[in-house]
Amino acid sequence: MDKNEERTAEEIGASQEEQPLADELQSIMQTGSVTTYGKHIIHCLTIIGQIEGHYILPSQNKTTKYEHVMPQLVAIEQDKDIKGLMILINTVGGDVEAGLAIAELIAGMSKPTVSIVLGGGHSIGVPLAVSAKKSFIVPSATMTIHPVRMNGLVLGVPQTLSYFEKMQDRIVRFVTENAKISGERFRELMMTTGELVMDVGTVLNGEDAVKEGLIDELGGLSDAVSCLYRMIDEKEAAVCDSSYNH
């Protein structure tokens, strides 16, 4: 093989090595998610800005589109190579039904899942944070708990109030099933007056969110990753034990 052929082979090898990196960068740019290859292969999903539901938000808004996230979650659940899911959360809230739909999908996954609240996990971000099997929050992050609200024209009739109450019940039930906080305490935080200037509700910092039982632990990225790896190891050990016993 002459020098020209050697150079070509080297260039081909280099391009093949660079291709996975290029694919990952493309994935980050398009969906804000990435699959990492460390001790275990895990998928990192970001939920940022405002959760976009049935209506398209203005182009200047940072959004998480539920029609993008939901198929990703199905693909992660079905991919045999991906062992766990890391969810990075920094959201102001958004469409209640869309956010709750994403949260229900995460809660229903069989793979180990860990969430970490960075910056903020407000409004419908609360169910999203607690939907993972283990949740973390950094000390500087905050979480806002408030009643269900609706933009635009609202009819002041009993049916509207009933709809709000039922939607609120769904959120309270989901949060209390996936966190250590009671329904009574969660509603109490939701209806607090005097803390928010233009609204009712409560703002919790990272430490308070853990004390209230809303979030499991105070910690950063390394804590969340270590926890996810540990959960994956425990699951794989349990599968091995089950196979051995059979």
TIFINU-422107 format. One record per residue (C-alpha): residue number from 1; residue in three letters; z, y, x. Coordinates in nm, 2 decimals, always signed. Each point is the difference from the previous one (the first is absolute). Example, Ala and Ser with C-alpha at 12.3 -4.5 7.8 and 13.67 -1.06 7.14 Angstrom:
(pt 1, "ALA", (+0.78, -0.45, +1.23))
(pt 2, "SER", (-0.07, +0.34, +0.14))
//
This chain:
(pt 1, "MET", (+0.00, +0.00, +0.00))
(pt 2, "ASP", (-0.10, +0.34, +0.16))
(pt 3, "LYS", (+0.21, +0.32, -0.01))
(pt 4, "ASN", (-0.18, +0.14, -0.31))
(pt 5, "GLU", (+0.07, -0.32, -0.19))
(pt 6, "GLU", (+0.37, +0.01, +0.12))
(pt 7, "ARG", (+0.04, +0.36, -0.11))
(pt 8, "THR", (-0.15, -0.08, -0.34))
(pt 9, "ALA", (+0.24, -0.30, -0.05))
(pt 10, "GLU", (+0.29, +0.22, +0.10))
(pt 11, "GLU", (-0.11, +0.27, -0.24))
(pt 12, "ILE", (-0.03, -0.25, -0.28))
(pt 13, "GLY", (+0.35, -0.14, +0.07))
(pt 14, "ALA", (+0.15, +0.35, +0.00))
(pt 15, "SER", (-0.17, +0.09, -0.32))
(pt 16, "GLN", (+0.13, -0.32, -0.16))
(pt 17, "GLU", (+0.35, +0.09, +0.11))
(pt 18, "GLU", (-0.04, +0.36, -0.13))
(pt 19, "GLN", (-0.13, -0.11, -0.34))
(pt 20, "PRO", (+0.34, -0.10, -0.15))
(pt 21, "LEU", (+0.14, +0.33, +0.11))
(pt 22, "ALA", (-0.29, +0.19, -0.16))
(pt 23, "ASP", (+0.05, -0.20, -0.32))
(pt 24, "GLU", (+0.37, +0.09, -0.01))
(pt 25, "LEU", (-0.07, +0.37, +0.06))
(pt 26, "GLN", (-0.26, -0.01, -0.29))
(pt 27, "SER", (+0.26, -0.17, -0.22))
(pt 28, "ILE", (+0.26, +0.27, +0.08))
(pt 29, "MET", (-0.25, +0.28, -0.08))
(pt 30, "GLN", (-0.12, -0.15, -0.33))
(pt 31, "THR", (+0.32, -0.15, -0.15))
(pt 32, "GLY", (+0.29, +0.12, +0.22))
(pt 33, "SER", (+0.09, -0.36, +0.07))
(pt 34, "VAL", (-0.02, -0.22, +0.31))
(pt 35, "THR", (+0.06, -0.37, +0.10))
(pt 36, "THR", (+0.21, -0.03, +0.32))
(pt 37, "TYR", (+0.01, -0.29, +0.24))
(pt 38, "GLY", (+0.35, -0.02, +0.15))
(pt 39, "LYS", (+0.24, -0.28, -0.01))
(pt 40, "HIS", (-0.14, -0.08, -0.34))
(pt 41, "ILE", (-0.30, +0.14, -0.18))
(pt 42, "ILE", (+0.12, +0.26, -0.25))
(pt 43, "HIS", (-0.18, +0.25, -0.22))
(pt 44, "CYS", (+0.12, +0.36, -0.01))
(pt 45, "LEU", (-0.07, +0.18, -0.33))
(pt 46, "THR", (+0.07, +0.38, -0.04))
(pt 47, "ILE", (+0.09, +0.16, -0.33))
(pt 48, "ILE", (-0.03, +0.37, +0.05))
(pt 49, "GLY", (-0.05, +0.33, -0.19))
(pt 50, "GLN", (-0.04, -0.04, -0.37))
(pt 51, "ILE", (-0.06, -0.33, -0.18))
(pt 52, "GLU", (-0.34, +0.04, -0.17))
(pt 53, "GLY", (-0.04, -0.18, -0.33))
(pt 54, "HIS", (-0.25, +0.02, -0.28))
(pt 55, "TYR", (-0.10, +0.36, +0.08))
(pt 56, "ILE", (-0.15, +0.13, +0.32))
(pt 57, "LEU", (+0.21, +0.25, +0.18))
(pt 58, "PRO", (-0.14, +0.32, +0.17))
(pt 59, "SER", (-0.17, -0.08, +0.33))
(pt 60, "GLN", (+0.26, +0.21, +0.21))
(pt 61, "ASN", (+0.28, -0.24, -0.12))
(pt 62, "LYS", (+0.11, -0.28, +0.23))
(pt 63, "THR", (-0.01, -0.31, -0.23))
(pt 64, "THR", (+0.05, -0.37, -0.01))
(pt 65, "LYS", (-0.25, -0.15, -0.24))
(pt 66, "TYR", (+0.13, -0.30, -0.19))
(pt 67, "GLU", (-0.34, -0.15, -0.03))
(pt 68, "HIS", (-0.01, -0.03, +0.38))
(pt 69, "VAL", (+0.35, -0.12, +0.05))
(pt 70, "MET", (+0.01, -0.28, -0.27))
(pt 71, "PRO", (-0.30, -0.20, +0.14))
(pt 72, "GLN", (+0.15, +0.04, +0.35))
(pt 73, "LEU", (+0.32, -0.16, -0.12))
(pt 74, "VAL", (-0.19, -0.30, -0.15))
(pt 75, "ALA", (-0.19, -0.04, +0.32))
(pt 76, "ILE", (+0.32, +0.01, +0.21))
(pt 77, "GLU", (+0.17, -0.26, -0.23))
(pt 78, "GLN", (-0.30, -0.23, +0.04))
(pt 79, "ASP", (-0.06, +0.04, +0.37))
(pt 80, "LYS", (+0.15, -0.29, +0.19))
(pt 81, "ASP", (+0.01, +0.18, +0.33))
(pt 82, "ILE", (+0.20, +0.30, -0.12))
(pt 83, "LYS", (+0.37, -0.10, +0.00))
(pt 84, "GLY", (+0.17, +0.31, -0.14))
(pt 85, "LEU", (-0.05, +0.35, -0.14))
(pt 86, "MET", (+0.15, +0.33, +0.12))
(pt 87, "ILE", (-0.02, +0.29, -0.25))
(pt 88, "LEU", (+0.04, +0.36, +0.14))
(pt 89, "ILE", (+0.10, +0.24, -0.28))
(pt 90, "ASN", (-0.02, +0.38, +0.00))
(pt 91, "THR", (-0.09, +0.09, -0.36))
(pt 92, "VAL", (+0.08, +0.28, -0.24))
(pt 93, "GLY", (-0.06, -0.24, -0.29))
(pt 94, "GLY", (-0.29, +0.01, -0.24))
(pt 95, "ASP", (-0.14, -0.21, -0.28))
(pt 96, "VAL", (+0.28, -0.20, -0.14))
(pt 97, "GLU", (-0.20, -0.30, -0.13))
(pt 98, "ALA", (-0.21, -0.02, +0.32))
(pt 99, "GLY", (+0.31, +0.01, +0.22))
(pt 100, "LEU", (+0.18, -0.26, -0.21))
(pt 101, "ALA", (-0.30, -0.22, +0.01))
(pt 102, "ILE", (-0.01, +0.01, +0.38))
(pt 103, "ALA", (+0.38, -0.06, +0.01))
(pt 104, "GLU", (-0.03, -0.31, -0.22))
(pt 105, "LEU", (-0.27, -0.15, +0.22))
(pt 106, "ILE", (+0.21, +0.05, +0.31))
(pt 107, "ALA", (+0.31, -0.15, -0.17))
(pt 108, "GLY", (-0.21, -0.30, -0.10))
(pt 109, "MET", (-0.12, -0.08, +0.34))
(pt 110, "SER", (+0.11, -0.33, +0.17))
(pt 111, "LYS", (-0.03, +0.13, +0.35))
(pt 112, "PRO", (+0.28, +0.20, +0.18))
(pt 113, "THR", (-0.02, +0.37, -0.09))
(pt 114, "VAL", (+0.19, +0.29, +0.15))
(pt 115, "SER", (-0.02, +0.37, -0.10))
(pt 116, "ILE", (+0.11, +0.30, +0.19))
(pt 117, "VAL", (+0.04, +0.35, -0.16))
(pt 118, "LEU", (-0.11, +0.27, +0.24))
(pt 119, "GLY", (+0.02, +0.37, -0.10))
(pt 120, "GLY", (+0.03, -0.07, -0.38))
(pt 121, "GLY", (-0.01, -0.27, -0.26))
(pt 122, "HIS", (+0.01, +0.22, -0.31))
(pt 123, "SER", (-0.04, -0.08, -0.37))
(pt 124, "ILE", (-0.22, -0.31, -0.04))
(pt 125, "GLY", (+0.05, -0.05, +0.38))
(pt 126, "VAL", (+0.34, -0.14, -0.08))
(pt 127, "PRO", (-0.13, -0.32, -0.17))
(pt 128, "LEU", (-0.25, -0.03, +0.28))
(pt 129, "ALA", (+0.27, +0.02, +0.26))
(pt 130, "VAL", (+0.22, -0.27, -0.16))
(pt 131, "SER", (-0.29, -0.23, -0.09))
(pt 132, "ALA", (+0.01, -0.15, +0.35))
(pt 133, "LYS", (+0.23, -0.29, +0.08))
(pt 134, "LYS", (+0.18, +0.22, +0.25))
(pt 135, "SER", (+0.00, +0.38, +0.00))
(pt 136, "PHE", (+0.08, +0.26, +0.27))
(pt 137, "ILE", (+0.03, +0.38, +0.01))
(pt 138, "VAL", (+0.02, +0.23, +0.29))
(pt 139, "PRO", (+0.30, +0.24, +0.01))
(pt 140, "SER", (-0.22, +0.32, -0.05))
(pt 141, "ALA", (-0.18, -0.14, -0.31))
(pt 142, "THR", (+0.08, +0.09, -0.36))
(pt 143, "MET", (-0.06, -0.16, -0.34))
(pt 144, "THR", (-0.01, +0.19, -0.33))
(pt 145, "ILE", (+0.10, -0.18, -0.31))
(pt 146, "HIS", (-0.09, +0.17, -0.33))
(pt 147, "PRO", (-0.11, -0.08, -0.36))
(pt 148, "VAL", (-0.36, -0.08, -0.08))
(pt 149, "ARG", (-0.21, +0.31, -0.04))
(pt 150, "MET", (-0.35, +0.07, -0.14))
(pt 151, "ASN", (-0.24, +0.27, +0.09))
(pt 152, "GLY", (-0.23, +0.18, -0.26))
(pt 153, "LEU", (+0.04, +0.01, -0.37))
(pt 154, "VAL", (+0.30, -0.19, -0.14))
(pt 155, "LEU", (+0.05, -0.05, -0.37))
(pt 156, "GLY", (+0.36, +0.07, -0.11))
(pt 157, "VAL", (+0.02, -0.30, -0.23))
(pt 158, "PRO", (+0.24, -0.31, +0.00))
(pt 159, "GLN", (-0.28, -0.23, +0.12))
(pt 160, "THR", (-0.04, +0.20, +0.32))
(pt 161, "LEU", (+0.37, -0.01, +0.07))
(pt 162, "SER", (+0.00, -0.38, -0.07))
(pt 163, "TYR", (-0.29, -0.04, +0.25))
(pt 164, "PHE", (+0.19, +0.18, +0.27))
(pt 165, "GLU", (+0.31, -0.20, -0.06))
(pt 166, "LYS", (-0.18, -0.33, +0.02))
(pt 167, "MET", (-0.18, +0.10, +0.32))
(pt 168, "GLN", (+0.34, +0.11, +0.14))
(pt 169, "ASP", (+0.15, -0.34, -0.10))
(pt 170, "ARG", (-0.28, -0.18, +0.19))
(pt 171, "ILE", (+0.07, +0.20, +0.32))
(pt 172, "VAL", (+0.38, -0.04, -0.03))
(pt 173, "ARG", (-0.03, -0.38, -0.06))
(pt 174, "PHE", (-0.24, -0.04, +0.30))
(pt 175, "VAL", (+0.22, +0.20, +0.24))
(pt 176, "THR", (+0.32, -0.18, -0.10))
(pt 177, "GLU", (-0.16, -0.34, +0.03))
(pt 178, "ASN", (-0.12, +0.08, +0.35))
(pt 179, "ALA", (+0.29, +0.20, +0.14))
(pt 180, "LYS", (+0.38, -0.01, +0.00))
(pt 181, "ILE", (+0.05, +0.30, -0.23))
(pt 182, "SER", (+0.11, -0.05, -0.36))
(pt 183, "GLY", (-0.20, +0.13, -0.29))
(pt 184, "GLU", (+0.28, +0.23, -0.11))
(pt 185, "ARG", (+0.03, +0.16, +0.34))
(pt 186, "PHE", (-0.37, +0.04, +0.03))
(pt 187, "ARG", (-0.03, +0.18, -0.34))
(pt 188, "GLU", (+0.30, +0.22, +0.10))
(pt 189, "LEU", (-0.19, +0.11, +0.32))
(pt 190, "MET", (-0.31, +0.04, -0.21))
(pt 191, "MET", (+0.16, +0.24, -0.25))
(pt 192, "THR", (+0.22, +0.21, +0.24))
(pt 193, "THR", (-0.01, +0.37, -0.07))
(pt 194, "GLY", (+0.06, +0.28, +0.24))
(pt 195, "GLU", (-0.15, -0.16, +0.31))
(pt 196, "LEU", (-0.37, +0.07, -0.05))
(pt 197, "VAL", (-0.09, +0.37, -0.08))
(pt 198, "MET", (-0.28, -0.07, -0.25))
(pt 199, "ASP", (+0.08, -0.36, -0.10))
(pt 200, "VAL", (+0.26, -0.26, -0.07))
(pt 201, "GLY", (+0.06, -0.27, +0.25))
(pt 202, "THR", (+0.14, -0.07, +0.35))
(pt 203, "VAL", (-0.12, +0.02, +0.36))
(pt 204, "LEU", (+0.14, -0.27, +0.23))
(pt 205, "ASN", (-0.02, +0.02, +0.38))
(pt 206, "GLY", (-0.04, -0.32, +0.20))
(pt 207, "GLU", (+0.37, -0.08, +0.03))
(pt 208, "ASP", (+0.08, +0.07, -0.36))
(pt 209, "ALA", (-0.29, -0.22, -0.12))
(pt 210, "VAL", (+0.16, -0.29, +0.19))
(pt 211, "LYS", (+0.35, +0.08, -0.13))
(pt 212, "GLU", (-0.13, +0.00, -0.36))
(pt 213, "GLY", (-0.16, -0.34, +0.06))
(pt 214, "LEU", (-0.35, +0.13, -0.06))
(pt 215, "ILE", (-0.12, -0.08, +0.35))
(pt 216, "ASP", (+0.12, -0.30, +0.21))
(pt 217, "GLU", (+0.04, +0.15, +0.34))
(pt 218, "LEU", (-0.02, +0.32, +0.21))
(pt 219, "GLY", (-0.24, -0.04, +0.28))
(pt 220, "GLY", (-0.32, +0.08, +0.18))
(pt 221, "LEU", (-0.33, -0.17, +0.07))
(pt 222, "SER", (+0.13, -0.24, +0.26))
(pt 223, "ASP", (+0.28, -0.12, -0.24))
(pt 224, "ALA", (-0.26, -0.06, -0.28))
(pt 225, "VAL", (-0.24, -0.19, +0.23))
(pt 226, "SER", (+0.28, -0.21, +0.14))
(pt 227, "CYS", (+0.12, -0.08, -0.35))
(pt 228, "LEU", (-0.35, -0.10, -0.11))
(pt 229, "TYR", (-0.05, -0.23, +0.30))
(pt 230, "ARG", (+0.34, -0.16, -0.07))
(pt 231, "MET", (-0.09, -0.06, -0.36))
(pt 232, "ILE", (-0.33, -0.16, +0.11))
(pt 233, "ASP", (+0.18, -0.22, +0.25))
(pt 234, "GLU", (+0.24, -0.11, -0.27))
(pt 235, "LYS", (-0.28, -0.08, -0.25))
(pt 236, "GLU", (-0.19, -0.20, +0.25))
(pt 237, "ALA", (+0.31, -0.19, +0.10))
(pt 238, "ALA", (+0.07, -0.08, -0.36))
(pt 239, "VAL", (-0.36, -0.13, -0.05))
(pt 240, "CYS", (+0.03, -0.22, +0.31))
(pt 241, "ASP", (+0.33, -0.14, -0.12))
(pt 242, "SER", (-0.15, -0.07, -0.34))
(pt 243, "SER", (-0.30, -0.17, +0.16))
(pt 244, "TYR", (+0.23, -0.21, +0.22))
(pt 245, "ASN", (+0.22, -0.12, -0.29))
(pt 246, "HIS", (-0.31, -0.11, -0.20))
//
